[in-house]
Amino acid sequence: MKNLLENRWFLLIIIALTWGSSFILIKKTLISFTPLEIGAFRVGVSGLIMSIYGIPALLKMKKKTLFWVTVSGFLGNFLPMFLFPIAQTHISSSIAGILNSLVPVFVLVLGFLFFGIKSRWFQLIGAVIGFIGAALLMYYSKSSSTDSQIGYALLIVLATICYATNGLIVKEKLQHVPSLQLSGGVFTIWMIPSFVLLIFSGFFENTNLDSETLQSLGYLSILTIMGTAIAMILYFKLIQSTSPIFASTVTYLLPVVAVMWGLIDGEEFSIIYVIGGLLILIGIYLIREKKKDPHLIPR
């Protein structure tokens, strides 16, 4: 098992299956809980679980490292946990999963703008193609009414920007922190704000323990333990053992898993979704990690 956890392709597949299933789990959880409750529960409970590693790790960290761990936690483990359920109140889990594929595109763009990671011309073309695909999806993402849901789709795009920035920070600023300590640290830091939000949301007072709520709570627990705490440990490990761009290619597989769950759940699926998703995947393929590129080789 230890050898498998050192295999980057094994990690990639496990993360893809876990995170790819998170969109349908969010959808099922929204039946009984608000986006605020979902996000706060995921981060708060994950922090509680991971604090056994996080507290000792934080006590040993230098101030500079602590600063970057805090920023990393906000961008990768706190804010997106609220953005996705808010967005999924108006867009399908399939669309959310496909738009999440933009992470490698923003890794490329932000890496070039802020971290000095040079890009080739075909990678820039890939970024443009990916953005075109995302624009198609956002324009044609509609609810049961005739109103466009572009604003809610943009929340997913914002979440992908957060994930991309976090991946770059982990690789450039937190490479020296072991993945278990890093994931424990970021969740521990944002655990208290999350529980404060959970208390003020009325989660503990207003939750009725009927069968529907208990079922949603079960989905939320799976989403929290598997899709948040464990998957994030594996993701940090993957980033540190490879590179942000390779790790972000997990989004090759996420849309496939998300769409499959959406179809099983009876979600409407349009040919436009296929075209938009293919454009994003073509963009990701063009910007994928090149072994001969010294700027993308893990250091």
C-alpha positions in Angstrom: 0.0 0.0 0.0 2.9 2.3 0.8 4.3 1.8 -2.7 0.9 2.6 -4.2 0.8 5.9 -2.3 4.2 6.8 -3.8 2.8 6.2 -7.3 1.7 9.5 -8.8 -0.8 7.8 -11.2 -2.5 5.9 -8.4 -2.8 9.1 -6.4 -4.2 10.9 -9.5 -6.9 8.3 -10.0 -8.0 8.1 -6.4 -8.2 11.9 -6.1 -10.2 12.1 -9.4 -12.7 9.4 -8.2 -13.1 11.1 -4.8 -13.4 14.7 -6.0 -15.3 13.7 -9.1 -18.0 12.3 -6.8 -18.1 15.4 -4.6 -20.3 17.4 -6.9 -23.2 14.9 -6.7 -22.7 14.6 -3.0 -23.0 18.4 -2.7 -26.2 18.2 -4.7 -27.6 15.6 -2.4 -26.5 17.5 0.7 -28.2 20.7 -0.5 -31.6 19.0 0.0 -31.4 19.6 3.8 -28.5 22.0 4.4 -27.6 25.5 3.2 -24.3 26.3 1.3 -23.0 28.0 4.4 -23.7 25.0 6.6 -22.1 22.6 4.1 -18.9 24.6 3.7 -18.5 25.3 7.4 -19.2 21.7 8.3 -16.7 20.3 5.8 -13.9 22.6 7.0 -14.7 22.5 10.7 -15.0 18.7 11.0 -12.0 18.2 8.8 -10.1 20.5 11.1 -11.2 18.6 14.1 -10.1 15.3 12.6 -6.8 16.7 11.4 -5.9 18.8 14.4 -4.0 15.8 15.9 -1.4 16.5 13.2 -2.1 20.1 12.7 -1.6 21.5 16.1 1.9 20.1 16.7 2.9 21.1 13.1 1.7 24.7 13.6 3.5 25.0 16.8 6.8 24.2 15.1 6.3 26.4 12.0 8.2 29.6 11.4 6.1 32.8 11.0 6.7 32.9 7.3 5.6 29.3 6.8 2.6 29.9 9.0 1.6 32.9 6.9 1.7 30.8 3.7 -0.1 27.9 5.3 -2.9 30.3 6.3 -3.2 31.7 2.8 -3.1 28.2 1.3 -5.8 27.1 3.6 -8.1 30.0 2.7 -7.7 29.6 -1.0 -7.6 25.8 -1.2 -9.6 24.6 1.8 -11.9 27.3 3.0 -13.4 29.6 0.4 -14.1 27.0 -2.4 -16.0 24.9 0.1 -18.7 27.6 0.1 -18.4 28.6 -3.5 -19.3 25.2 -4.9 -22.6 24.6 -2.9 -23.7 28.2 -3.6 -23.1 27.7 -7.3 -24.8 24.3 -7.3 -28.1 25.8 -6.0 -28.5 27.0 -9.6 -26.3 24.8 -11.8 -26.1 21.1 -12.2 -23.4 18.9 -10.6 -22.3 17.9 -14.2 -21.6 21.5 -15.2 -19.8 22.2 -11.9 -17.6 19.2 -12.5 -16.8 20.2 -16.1 -16.0 23.9 -15.1 -13.8 22.6 -12.4 -11.5 21.4 -15.2 -10.2 25.0 -15.6 -7.7 24.6 -12.8 -4.7 23.7 -15.0 -5.5 26.6 -17.2 -5.3 29.0 -14.3 -2.2 27.2 -13.0 -0.6 28.1 -16.3 -1.8 31.7 -16.4 -1.1 32.5 -12.8 2.2 30.7 -12.8 3.3 32.8 -15.7 2.0 36.1 -14.2 3.1 35.7 -10.6 5.6 32.9 -10.3 7.8 33.3 -13.3 6.9 29.9 -14.9 7.5 30.3 -18.6 5.0 29.0 -21.1 5.2 27.9 -24.7 3.0 29.2 -27.5 0.9 26.1 -27.8 0.2 26.2 -24.0 -1.1 29.8 -24.4 -3.3 28.5 -27.2 -4.5 25.8 -24.9 -5.4 28.3 -22.3 -7.5 30.3 -24.8 -9.3 27.1 -26.0 -10.0 26.2 -22.4 -11.5 29.6 -21.7 -13.7 29.4 -24.8 -15.0 26.1 -23.6 -15.8 27.5 -20.2 -17.5 30.5 -21.8 -19.8 28.2 -23.8 -20.7 26.3 -20.7 -21.4 29.4 -18.7 -23.5 31.0 -21.4 -25.6 27.9 -21.9 -25.9 26.8 -18.3 -29.5 27.5 -17.4 -31.9 26.4 -14.7 -35.4 25.2 -15.3 -36.3 28.8 -16.0 -35.0 30.8 -19.0 -32.6 32.9 -16.9 -28.9 32.4 -17.6 -26.9 31.2 -14.6 -23.6 32.8 -15.7 -23.2 34.5 -12.3 -23.3 31.2 -10.4 -21.1 29.5 -13.0 -18.5 32.2 -12.4 -18.4 31.2 -8.7 -17.0 27.8 -9.9 -14.5 29.7 -12.0 -13.5 31.7 -9.0 -13.1 28.5 -7.0 -10.8 27.1 -9.8 -8.6 30.3 -9.6 -8.4 29.7 -5.8 -7.3 26.0 -6.4 -4.8 27.0 -9.0 -3.2 29.7 -6.8 -3.1 27.3 -3.9 -1.3 24.6 -5.9 1.3 27.2 -6.9 1.8 28.3 -3.3 2.1 24.8 -2.1 4.8 24.0 -4.7 6.7 27.3 -4.5 6.4 28.2 -0.8 5.5 25.1 1.2 7.5 22.4 -0.5 9.4 21.7 2.7 6.2 20.9 4.8 5.2 17.2 4.7 1.8 16.7 3.2 0.2 15.3 6.4 1.4 18.2 8.4 0.4 20.7 5.7 -3.1 19.4 5.4 -3.5 19.2 9.1 -2.2 22.7 9.6 -4.5 24.4 7.0 -7.6 22.7 8.3 -6.7 23.4 11.9 -6.2 27.1 11.2 -9.6 27.4 9.5 -11.5 25.1 11.9 -12.4 27.8 14.4 -13.8 30.3 11.9 -15.8 27.4 10.4 -17.3 26.3 13.7 -18.2 29.9 14.4 -20.0 30.2 11.1 -21.7 26.8 11.8 -23.0 28.0 15.2 -24.4 31.2 13.8 -26.0 29.5 10.8 -28.3 27.7 13.2 -27.0 24.3 12.2 -27.1 22.8 15.7 -30.5 24.3 16.7 -32.5 23.9 13.5 -31.4 20.5 12.1 -34.3 18.1 12.3 -33.3 14.4 12.6 -35.9 13.1 10.1 -34.9 10.4 7.5 -34.2 12.9 4.7 -32.0 15.1 6.9 -30.1 12.0 8.2 -29.5 10.9 4.7 -28.2 14.3 3.7 -26.0 14.3 6.8 -24.6 10.9 5.7 -23.7 12.4 2.3 -22.2 15.4 4.0 -20.1 13.1 6.3 -18.7 11.1 3.3 -18.1 14.4 1.5 -16.2 15.8 4.5 -14.0 12.7 5.4 -13.3 11.4 1.9 -13.7 14.4 -0.3 -12.1 17.0 1.9 -9.7 15.6 4.6 -8.3 12.5 3.0 -8.3 13.7 -0.6 -6.5 16.9 0.4 -3.7 15.0 2.1 -3.2 13.0 -1.1 -3.4 16.1 -3.3 -0.7 17.9 -1.3 1.4 14.8 -1.5 0.9 14.7 -5.3 1.8 18.4 -5.7 5.0 18.0 -3.7 6.1 14.8 -5.4 5.4 16.1 -9.0 4.3 19.6 -9.9 1.2 21.9 -9.7 0.5 21.4 -13.4 0.7 17.6 -13.2 -1.4 17.5 -10.0 -4.0 19.8 -11.6 -4.4 17.3 -14.5 -6.6 15.4 -12.1 -9.2 17.6 -13.8 -8.9 15.4 -16.9 -10.9 12.8 -15.0 -13.1 14.8 -12.7 -15.6 15.8 -15.5 -16.0 12.2 -16.5 -16.8 11.1 -13.0 -19.1 14.1 -12.3 -21.0 13.7 -15.6 -21.5 9.9 -15.0 -23.0 10.6 -11.6 -25.1 13.4 -13.0 -26.5 11.1 -15.7 -27.2 8.4 -13.2 -29.1 11.0 -11.1 -31.2 12.0 -14.1 -29.6 15.4 -14.9 -30.3 16.9 -18.3 -27.2 16.8 -20.5 -26.8 18.8 -23.7 -24.4 18.5 -26.7 -23.2 22.0 -25.8 -21.9 20.5 -22.5 -19.9 17.9 -24.6 -18.5 20.6 -26.9 -17.6 22.9 -24.0 -16.1 20.1 -22.0 -14.0 18.8 -24.9 -12.7 22.3 -25.6 -11.5 22.6 -21.9 -9.9 19.1 -22.1 -8.2 20.0 -25.4 -6.9 23.1 -23.7 -5.6 21.1 -20.7 -3.9 18.7 -23.1 -2.0 21.5 -24.8 -0.8 23.0 -21.5 0.0 19.6 -20.0 3.4 19.1 -18.3 6.3 18.6 -20.6 9.2 16.5 -19.2 11.7 18.5 -21.3 10.5 21.8 -20.0 12.9 22.7 -17.1 10.4 25.2 -15.7 7.8 22.4 -15.1 10.1 19.7 -13.8 9.5 19.0 -10.1 12.2 20.5 -8.0 
